[in-house]
Amino acid sequence: MSPRAVRPGAKSAQPSETSLDLRALQRTPGFMLRLAQLKFFEGFYEEFAALGLTPATFAIFVVIRDNPGVPPSSLASLLRLRLPNLIKILNELESSGFIKRNRSKSDRRAVELMLTPKGAKLIEDGAGLTGPYNRKMLAPLTEAEQRTLLELLNRLLPL
């Protein structure tokens, strides 16, 4: 039991988020990157909700658009998704008419992913939202700082 007793009905003396000492965590890149990811995902869901896109499906559409014929295993590896989880998403996208799976002409065992016209339209609409969304999310930074941030992230995470 704590040395200070709290009267029944009295407010707890819990520190608020603004009064907590977070300096050590603010010097921890992994923690700060995680918070940034959460902030960007929250903003993404707000901006892209009308299109029904999630961060994962948006990334899947972009990779397929920019790499027609990409195999699911390469897509899973690139996006750090477990293949069974990706297959479930691909099944949903295919049944909704956004993507199609084709057998590779060079290796009949391999599957290649392609966007359908419906999928191409959806990602075109989504791509149109990315500029305003990125400007909004990066507004606290100057344009030079935004470029530097992307350069640094690409050095940390070479694809």
N, C-alpha and C positions, 0 to 999 in steps of 0.2 A: 504494500500500500504506500502511496506517496506521502511524504512528510506533511504536505499541505492538504488539509481537508477542504472539500468543496461543499458549500451549502447546497442543500437540495433546491433545485430551480435556478441556481446561479449559473452563469455562463462559465464554460470551461476556460481555463487559462492557456488554451492551446495557442502556440504562436501562429500568426498568419503567414501565408506564403511570402509576403513582402518583408516580413521581419526575420525570416530564416537566413542564416549565413550559407550562401551557395557558392562562395568564391572558389572552393576546391573543385566543385563540379563544373564551374564555368571555365576552368583550365583543363578540363577533360574532353578531348576532341570527340570521343565516342558518345559521351552523354550529350554534348551540344549538337552533334550530327543527328542523333536520335530525336531530340526535341525539334530540330529544324525539319526532319522528315515528317514528324507528326503535324507540325504547322502546315507544311506544304500539302499533305494528304487531306487535312481538314478543308483547306482552301480548294483543293481539287474537287472534292465531293460537292462543294457548294457550286462551283463554276460549271462543272461538267454534268451535273445531275440530270439536267433536261435531256441530255443525249444518252443517258444510261451507261456512261463510261466510268470505269474505275481506274485507278492508276495502273493496275495489272493489265486490264483489257486494252487500255490506251497503248501501253508499251508493246503488247502483243500485236496490235494493229499496225503500229509504226514499223516494227521490225519486219512484219510480213510485207507491208507496203514497200519498204525500202530494199527488201531482199526476197523478191518473189521466188517461191520454190524452197524456202528455208525448211529444213527438216525439224520436226518437233523436238528432237533431242538437242539440237543446236540452240533452239529457242529457249528450252528449259535451262540449259547451261548458262546461256547469256543472262537470262533474267533471274537466275538463282531460284528457280522453282523446281520442286520435285516433279518428275515426269508424270506420275499419276495425277497430281493436282492440275498440271497443265492440260493433260488429256481431258479431264473433266470440263475445264473451261473451253477447250477447243470443241468438245462435243456440243456444248451449249451454243457456241458461236456458229457452228456448222448447222445445227438444227434451226437456228434463227435466220439462216441464209446470209451470214456475213462473211464466212470463209468457205473454202472447199479444199478437200484433200485429194491430191492426184498421186497416182503411182509414178515414180520416177521412170523416165524412159531408159536411163542408163543402168538402173538397178531396180528391177520390178518389186523387190522386197521393201524398198524405201518409199516413204511418203513425203510429199512436198506440199507445203501450205501456200495457198493463194487467196487473195481477197476476191470476193464477188463484187459486181458493180454496187450492190447495196452496202457492202463493207467499205469499199473505196469511198463512197459518198459519206458514210458515217465518219471515217477518219479525216476526210477533207473538212467536214464541219468541225470536228474536234480540233484539228490543226489550226483552224481559224480562231479558236479561243485561246490557244497557247500564248500568243504574243501578249494580249491584254492581261491574261492570268499571270504570266511571268513578271510583267511590269508591276502589277499590283503587289505580288509577293516579295519582290526585290526592291520595292520603293524606298526602303530606308538606306539603300546603297546608291552611290553615284554610278553612272554608266561604266566608268573605269573600274570601280570596285566590283561591279557585277561581272565584267569580263574577267577580272582577276580571280574572283570566286570560282567561276567555271573552269578557268585554266588550272587552278589549284586542285579542284575536285577531279578533273581529268588526269592530273598527274598522280593523285592518290589512287584513282580507280581506272587504270588503263583498260580499255575494252578491246 
